[in-house]
């Protein structure tokens, strides 16, 4: 192992120190080391396909140190007193922001020259954080942004995500969206849902039941939504889903459309939708007309509903 990587390894082990002050000092040192061109070059070399199976320090190995660091800091904060002053609470929030910032900084730096971190491990960590109520409250916003910008926007990662991971993401964000109390901005959650639904429809099969149920719950009370951008993203996701399942689940698509029609009409008529939201609503209406009457119709009696197999 090179001298540069030896220094980095010592720093990574320092992130597991029992003393909070020592961990903080090593976290600051970690940023400086990762910025070093020599260390970046060495990690790229040890993480290449030709060195697979070696015991060298790699990007993935460093990321595992960071995961344990985040877990350690989270446990420390969780075990501290909950009844604290405003000043102490502000210090904790700053600490949480610094931790998630370090994770985001590392992921961005590792993948700056193309994906270096394994998709499976990176996504597993994100899902684990979001599935835990405490860590989701602490890091959910930053991790959702990380998911959108550094994982789901990378073509290689998009193709490497397994059907089970798509399902886990859908499950996590469906729960966050329908939850009455969440620390993550609903606009951000709806953006992730829009992207994840597109991924589920393009990359997997078999999530129809979950998505039919989600959209029925998510849009039935659309008139009470405070942020129209949320409706824009969710109806966009709905349209993506309807296009994907119309051929095989025509009757269910029709029923869902009929259930949601009053709520979506209310949004159009009474909530002053933006131009982008209007486009999504018009798309929804067009899809429903095509699915209800695939051969076209000028009257209720002449629509031919027999083109697609019923489901």
N, C-alpha and C positions, 0 to 999 in steps of 0.2 A: 504494500500500500504506500502511495506517495506521501510525502510530508504534508502536503496541503490537505489531503483526505484524512490524514491522521488528526490534524487540527480540528477538522469538521467533526470527526467521530467523537473526540473529547468534548466538543461543544454539545453535540447531540446527547451524550450521556449526562452532561450537566443539566440538561432540561428535565432530567428525572431526579434531580437533587431534592432532598427532603425539605430544604429551606426555601421559602418563597422568594427571598431576596436573591439567592443564588440562581434560581430559575429565571428570574427577571433579567439578571445580568447576562446570563447565557442566551436568552432570547434576543437581546439587543446585539450580542456578538454574532449570533446566528445570521441575522440579516446582513451584516457586513461580510461574513464569509461567503454566503450564497451569491453576493454581488461580484465576488472575485472571478475574473475570467479564467484563471487557472483552475479553480475548483469546478466551475461550470464545464470546462473542457474535460477534466478528469471524470466527472460524473457522467458526462455523455459517453465517454469511452467505456467506462465500466458497466454502463446500462445498455450497451449495444447487444445485438443478437449473437455476436461471436463470443461474448463473455458470459453467456447464459450458464448458470450453475456454479459460477465462481463465488468465492466468499468475500469479494470486494464490496465496498460501500457503494450503493447505487441510489438513484433518485427514489426508487420505491422504498428502499431501506430507510432513507432519511425521512420519508413521509410517514413511515410507521413510528419513528421517534416522535414526530410532531403529533400524531394521533394520541399517543400515550401522554404527551405533554398537555394537550387539550383536556383529556380525560382527568388528569391529575388536578388541573386548575379548576375544572368544573366541580369535582368532588370537594375541593377546598371551599369554594364559594357556597356550595349546597349545604355544607356542614356548619357554616357560620350563622350567626344570629340573623333571624328574619326581621326582627323589630329593631330597626336602626334609624339613625338620623338621615336627613336629606343629603348631607355632605358625604356620609359613608356610602349611601346608595349611589351617588354620582361617581364615587371612586370605583365602585364595583362595576358600574356600567362602562366606565372608561377601560377598566381591566378586560372586560368581555370583548369590547371593541378591539383592543390591542391583540387579543388572542386570535380572533377571527381574521383580523387584518394580516397577521403573520401567516396563517394558513393560506389565505388568498394570495399573498405576496409570493409564497413558495410555489404554489401551483402555477401561477403566471410565469414565474421565472423558469421553472422546470420545463414548461411546454412552449417557451418563447420561440424555439427553433423547430417546432413541431411536437406532437404528443410524445412525451417521454414516460409519463406515469401510466401505469396499467389502469385501463378504464374500470375493470371490475372492482379493484381495490379502492379507487377514488370514489366511485359511485356508492359502494358499500358504506364507506365512511360517512358520506353525505346523508344517506338514508338512515343510518344508525343515529346520527345526531338529530335528525328531524323526527324520528319515531319516539325519542325520549322527550317527555313533556318539559322537563327542566332545561335541557340543552337546546331544545327547539325554541323555548322562550328567550334564551340567552343569545343564540346564534342563528335563529331561523331566517331572519332577514338577510344577513350576510351570506349564508349558505344558499339561499334561494337565488341571490344574484350570482354567486359562484356557479351554481348549476346552470343558469341560463347563459352566462357569458363564456364560461371556460369548459363546459362539458357538452351541453346540448347544441352549442353552436359549432362544435368541432366535428367534421364529417366522419373521421375515423371512429371517434367515440360513439357517434350516432349509430354507426353500423355495428359496433361491438357490444352495445347494450343488449342484454339477454331479454327474452320475453318476460321472465320472472321479475327482472329489475324494472321493466316498463310498468308491470302490474304493481310493484311496490311503490313506485313513484306516483302512479295514479291513485292508489289507496291512500297514501300519505296526504297528497294535496286535495283529494276529495274530502277527506276528514277535516283538513284545515279550513277549507272553504265553507263547509256546512257547520263548522263549530261556531258557537255563539261568542266565544272569547278566544281571540288569537292575537299574538303580539306581532304577527307579520301583516303588513299592509295588504288589504284585499285586492288591490290593483295588481300588486306583484304576484300574489297567489294565482289570480286569474290568468296572468301572462304565462306562468309556468304551466297551468292546466291546458291552456291553448296549445302550447308546444308539446306537452306530453301526450295529449289526445292525438295530435298529428303523428307522433311517433308510434303510438299504439296502433293506429289505423294503417300506417305504412309498413311497420316492421313486425307486427304480430297478428295472431288470430285468437279468437276465443274470449275477448273481453266485452262482448256485446251486452251481456246481462248487467255487468257493473256500470257501464256507461249509460244504458237506458235508465237505470235507477238513479244515477247521479244527476243527469240532466232534468229528470222529472222533479227532483228535490230542489235543484239549484235555481230553476227558472219559474217554478210554480208561483213563487212570491217575488217575482222580478219587480213589481211595482213598489216594493219597499226598499229596493237597492238605492243607496245614497250616491254611489259613484257610477256614472254612466259608462265609464271606461271599462269597468268590471263586466257590465252586460255586453259590451262590444266584444271582449275577449271570449266570454262564455258562449255567446251566440255564434261567433266565428268557429269555436271548437265544435259546437253542436252541428253546424253545417258540414264541417269536415267529416264528422262521424256519420251523419245521415247519408252523405254521398258514398261512404265506404260500405254501408250495410243495406242500402236500398234494395239491391237485387235479391238478397237472401232473406231479408227480414221486413218485407214490404208492409205487412199488416201492422207490425209493431211500430214501424216508423209512422204510419198513418195515425195510429192511436196516440202516440207521443205528440205528434203535431197538433192533433185535436185537443189534447189536454193543455198544451202550452199556448195555443192560439189566443185565448182571452188575455193572458198576462202580457204576451208580446204585442198584441194590439193596443193594450193600455199604455205600454211604453211609447209606442209610435204616436198615439193621440194626445197623451197628457204629460210626457216627461221631457219634451223638447230634445229629442235625440240629435246627436251630432251627425254630420254627413257620413262619417265612417260607420256609425251604428246603424243609420238608415240603410246603408248598402247591405249590411249583414242581415237586417230584417227582411229586406226585399229578396235577398238570396234565399232566406228561409221560406218565404211565401212561394217563390218560384219552385223550390224543391218540393214543397208539399203539393203544389198543383200538378207537377210532373209525376209524382209518386202516386197520387190519388187517381189521376187520369193520364196514364202513360201514352195513350194514343190521341189525347186531346179531347176536348168536349166544349160544346157551346151551351148545352143545357145539362141539368142534373141527370137526366135520363140517358143521355147519349155517351157519357164517359165510359170508356172500356177499361175495366180494372183487371183484366185477365192477362196482361203481358208478363208480369212477374209472378213467380210461384209464391203462393201464400205461405206464411211462416207464423 
